[in-house]
């Protein structure tokens, strides 16, 4: 999954889930003033950094060093 659906992945920008997330943010009284564009920017950044979650960075580092995992 990525924002635009590049390389045959699912495009989050076209899914109903995008509207659900934006709506949930808007209902939060602390950050409800946030614009849709700001929420989308945060989603895009979260997706960009997703490869480093769940040990992804560590696996890549070990593979680069030839240690495998």
C-alpha positions in Angstrom: 0.0 0.0 0.0 1.2 3.5 -0.8 -0.4 6.9 -1.4 -0.6 6.7 -5.2 -0.7 3.0 -5.9 2.7 2.8 -7.6 4.1 -0.6 -8.6 0.8 -2.4 -8.4 0.2 -1.5 -4.8 -3.1 -0.4 -3.4 -3.6 3.4 -3.6 -4.6 4.8 -0.2 -5.5 8.1 -1.8 -8.5 6.4 -3.5 -9.7 4.3 -0.6 -12.6 5.2 1.8 -10.1 4.6 4.6 -8.5 8.0 3.8 -11.8 9.7 4.5 -12.3 7.7 7.7 -8.8 8.8 9.0 -9.4 12.4 8.1 -12.8 12.3 9.8 -11.4 10.7 12.9 -8.7 13.5 13.1 -11.3 16.2 12.7 -13.4 14.7 15.6 -10.5 15.0 17.9 -11.0 18.2 19.9 -7.2 18.7 20.3 -6.3 18.6 16.6 -9.7 19.0 15.0 -8.6 22.2 13.3 -6.1 20.3 11.1 -6.8 20.6 7.4 -7.3 17.7 5.1 -4.0 18.4 3.3 -2.1 18.4 6.6 -3.6 15.0 7.5 -2.8 13.6 4.1 0.8 14.9 4.4 1.2 13.1 7.7 -0.3 9.9 6.2 2.1 10.1 3.3 5.1 10.5 5.7 3.9 7.6 7.8 3.8 5.4 4.8 7.2 6.5 3.6 8.7 5.5 6.9 6.8 2.2 7.2 9.8 0.2 5.9 11.7 1.0 9.1 9.0 -0.4 11.4 8.8 -3.9 12.8 12.6 -4.4 12.5 12.9 -3.4 8.8 15.8 -1.1 9.4 17.6 -3.7 11.5 17.1 -6.5 8.8 18.4 -4.2 6.1 21.5 -3.3 8.2 22.2 -7.0 9.0 21.7 -8.0 5.4 24.1 -5.2 4.3 26.7 -6.5 6.8 26.2 -10.0 5.5 24.9 -11.4 8.7 21.4 -12.3 7.5 18.5 -12.7 10.0 
